[in-house]
């Protein structure tokens, strides 16, 4: 019996979208480093999940 795969990649992509769209990159002409820090924390996890799934599991191959 195969264990079902949980679609973590769409959840992580949604997180990245909300981080990007929900926070300004600049605030009072200053770079919002907190936004960049959070995005930098989530991105490697999304890349790792995408690599783990491989092309056949994502529907693109």
Backbone bond lengths (Angstrom), bond angles and torsions (degrees), N, CA, C in turn:
res aa  C-N    CA-C-N  psi(-1)  N-CA   C-N-CA  omega(-1)  CA-C   N-CA-C  phi
1 X - - - 1.448 - - 1.533 109.17 -
2 X 1.330 116.31 126.77 1.456 121.13 -179.67 1.523 110.51 -84.25
3 X 1.309 114.77 141.53 1.456 120.60 175.52 1.522 107.81 -79.26
4 X 1.335 118.96 133.04 1.470 119.42 179.95 1.524 111.13 -66.86
5 X 1.315 115.06 145.03 1.459 120.33 178.68 1.520 108.87 -89.00
6 X 1.304 115.55 133.55 1.457 121.00 178.43 1.528 107.31 -91.89
7 X 1.324 117.30 128.67 1.475 120.23 -176.02 1.522 112.46 -76.39
8 X 1.342 116.23 77.94 1.458 120.32 -179.19 1.523 112.60 -71.49
9 X 1.322 117.63 -30.77 1.462 120.03 -176.26 1.530 112.19 -59.19
10 X 1.339 120.09 -47.50 1.471 118.01 177.53 1.528 113.13 -60.75
11 X 1.310 117.72 -34.11 1.465 120.07 177.83 1.521 111.15 -66.06
12 X 1.325 116.59 -42.09 1.463 119.95 178.86 1.527 111.39 -67.93
13 X 1.327 116.81 -38.58 1.465 119.43 177.75 1.520 110.89 -65.00
14 X 1.325 116.76 -36.43 1.461 120.41 176.29 1.528 109.73 -64.52
15 X 1.319 117.15 -41.70 1.462 120.58 177.55 1.524 110.96 -59.86
16 X 1.327 116.09 -45.51 1.471 120.13 179.66 1.522 110.65 -61.85
17 X 1.329 116.74 -40.87 1.470 120.59 179.02 1.522 110.86 -62.46
18 X 1.320 117.28 -45.69 1.460 120.01 179.51 1.527 111.97 -66.28
19 X 1.318 117.19 -35.84 1.468 120.04 176.66 1.521 109.43 -62.67
20 X 1.331 116.43 -44.20 1.466 120.64 -176.97 1.528 112.10 -71.70
21 X 1.325 116.34 -49.10 1.463 120.23 -174.43 1.529 112.68 -78.68
22 X 1.323 117.90 -28.01 1.457 120.84 -174.37 1.510 114.97 -89.26
23 X 1.316 117.83 -4.89 1.462 121.00 -177.54 1.519 109.83 -133.33
24 X 1.301 115.38 136.76 1.462 120.11 178.01 1.523 110.18 -72.78
25 X 1.334 116.09 142.79 1.462 120.28 176.77 1.526 110.44 -75.61
26 X 1.324 115.93 -33.59 1.467 121.34 177.99 1.519 108.97 -121.43
27 X 1.322 115.74 141.40 1.464 122.11 177.21 1.524 107.16 -134.73
28 X 1.313 116.25 115.10 1.477 121.63 -176.13 1.527 111.25 55.14
29 X 1.334 116.66 44.76 1.464 124.09 179.64 1.523 113.56 63.23
30 X 1.334 117.17 19.86 1.458 122.28 175.41 1.516 108.54 -117.34
31 X 1.325 116.38 144.88 1.460 121.29 -179.95 1.527 109.22 -70.98
32 X 1.328 115.81 133.34 1.463 121.59 177.74 1.533 107.93 -83.62
33 X 1.321 115.83 89.08 1.461 120.78 -176.88 1.526 112.22 -69.63
34 X 1.313 117.83 -25.01 1.460 119.83 177.86 1.530 110.45 -64.06
35 X 1.341 116.70 -41.24 1.469 120.59 176.27 1.527 110.13 -61.09
36 X 1.315 117.07 -45.88 1.453 120.68 -178.44 1.530 111.43 -66.41
37 X 1.329 116.73 -36.47 1.458 121.00 178.11 1.531 110.84 -64.45
38 X 1.333 116.68 -46.62 1.461 120.80 -179.40 1.523 110.44 -65.06
39 X 1.324 117.70 -43.71 1.464 121.08 178.20 1.528 110.27 -62.82
40 X 1.308 116.96 -38.85 1.461 121.01 178.19 1.514 112.87 -68.50
41 X 1.327 116.81 -24.92 1.459 120.92 177.74 1.536 110.99 -77.80
42 X 1.330 117.67 -38.30 1.464 122.12 -175.96 1.529 111.31 -79.52
43 X 1.310 118.36 -37.81 1.467 122.13 -173.36 1.530 114.14 -56.41
44 X 1.325 120.52 -46.90 1.475 118.73 179.90 1.524 112.94 -60.97
45 X 1.319 116.78 -32.27 1.459 119.68 178.22 1.522 110.69 -67.82
46 X 1.325 117.05 -40.04 1.466 120.97 177.81 1.524 110.37 -65.58
47 X 1.317 117.06 -40.57 1.461 120.83 178.39 1.523 110.72 -64.54
48 X 1.322 116.74 -40.40 1.457 120.87 179.35 1.523 111.62 -64.38
49 X 1.321 117.12 -42.21 1.464 120.88 178.89 1.522 110.14 -65.62
50 X 1.324 117.58 -43.47 1.466 120.88 179.56 1.525 110.63 -62.60
51 X 1.334 117.39 -40.08 1.460 120.76 178.86 1.522 110.80 -67.08
52 X 1.338 117.19 -40.48 1.454 121.98 -179.64 1.524 111.49 -63.80
53 X 1.342 116.55 -41.05 1.467 120.43 -178.47 1.520 111.46 -67.28
54 X 1.310 116.76 -40.70 1.463 120.76 -179.03 1.522 110.86 77.72
55 X 1.339 116.67 168.83 1.462 120.75 -174.92 1.533 113.92 -65.08
56 X 1.321 118.65 -33.38 1.460 119.82 -176.03 1.531 112.05 -73.00
57 X 1.329 118.26 -25.33 1.446 121.03 -178.73 1.518 113.79 -87.39
58 X 1.325 118.08 -14.33 1.450 121.29 -177.74 1.521 112.09 -94.46
59 X 1.327 118.21 -3.97 1.455 121.70 179.75 1.506 113.89 85.29
60 X 1.335 117.42 9.26 1.471 120.97 -178.66 1.516 112.41 -109.70
61 X 1.308 118.32 13.64 1.449 116.86 -178.93 1.476 114.30 -163.48
